[in-house]
Amino acid sequence: MKIQFTVNGQNVLLDVNPKRRLLDILRDELQLIGTKEGCGKGECGACTVFMDGRRVNSCLVPALQLPKSKIWTIEGVEALPIFQEIAEIFVNQGAVQCGFCFPGVVMSALAYLQEEHNYSTKDRIAHGMAGNICRCTGYTKILEVVQVLETHKKLRIGIEEIFKR
Amino acid sequence: MTDRIDIISPVNLAQLDHILEKLRKPATYVAGATDIMVQKSRWEQAGTLIDLRTVQELVSTLEIGPEGILIGAALSFTDIIRYRIIQEKFPILVESCRQIGSVQIQNRATLGGNIANASPAGDTLPVLAVLNAELWIGPRLKDNFTKMSVDEIMTGPGKNCLQPNQYIAYIYLPFPEPTDPFWYFRKVGQRYSMAISKLSLAVLGWKHNNHIREIRICAGSVSPRIKRAVLTEKLLSNQELNSKVIEKAATQLMKEIKPITDIRSTHNYRKSTAGRLLQESLSTWARAGK
């Protein structure tokens, strides 16, 4: 099946099995290996990417539903000027250890900022981040990162930009 | 060597119905794909896939009439959660959608999928049952959809009564009257998110002069099919809520449900917890009335 869609703003044209997972297309066809496979069942969130402005598990998106979609991966976010600041906040809060879940956690955290327009309680953040499992840090630091990210107005505006593209 | 896979992506209902009329082989419907892609063998064997997300009416239509609303079956939970009219009229549905999986899942998974998968643990099913949801099934016959209720479509765990060429087109929800009922939805799972429920309870009720005028109760994950607890409902109707009545209702509910023991929970736990949830909901309601 021939499909056309965009990844990180770039046009992609591929001939793939319609049942192929977006996750495999990103990693094997496009060599975008920042997106990780954890459980392959939509539970761990390591494969989180943005699809048409919303975060999704790329292990649960079949190629047949990709035509005309707009995908953003961690590599696309990494190329943005605001990424350095985001990464520093994660590092300074000690919210990254082995790093395997990190790309998914970053994508989810950024999506969360776009979904919630006000400052939120820890409970609400915990609910919003529940689709991302981390086996190293425990979740306290990840939740704290999101709270810190929420206070950065400039970041929020930068993030809105990604979701518009 | 992979066999040939046919992909059908109809643009509207008319095209979908037309294709189904001519289709002579079994097809698998795909909407949010969050369940089908983890059912490995079913997914791998599917030779013809029909993408319901490309059917314009099923993802965009939300017709609001004076009596109720019509929700496109392939709308995602996130779409449903964000609709203002649903937030206003059906907060119980919004609450159950919010408790499904994670936001990543809610962004893809659909109400129609939750129903068609027919899992006794489907989180929206007890809620749809207490809302008296009506499922509109395609293809249309002489311009009419086949209508059925949630407990009619589900024939057992993972089984629905749809023919191979039938699909869920819309979910019709009548507006509850009067506009301000008491509602309660609680899901009990291993953790708040991303857990398949051990059991859940949905309650919708109206009072008149301190007495229960009408009450609808449905527990999830406690029987092979989703069924309202009609005997408990009957016991409570026209009653004044006090601790004695609440106790009696909880005992009746525990008698009425037939939970099983499985990987997620036990018969006894499910039974006693269902009773306690009902107690919790009715006590809350009793207090709210004062």
Interface residues (C-beta under 8 A of the other chain):
Chain A: M1 N17 P18 K19 R21 K41 G42 E43 G45 T48 M51 R54 R55 V56 N57 C59 L60 V61 P62 L64 Q65 P67 S108 A111 Y112 E115 A126 H127 G128 A130 G131 N132
Chain B: T2 I5 I7 S9 V30 A33 T34 M37 V38 W43 E44 A46 L49 D51 R53 T78 R98 G101 S102 V103 Q104 I105 N107 R108 R191 Y192 S193 M194
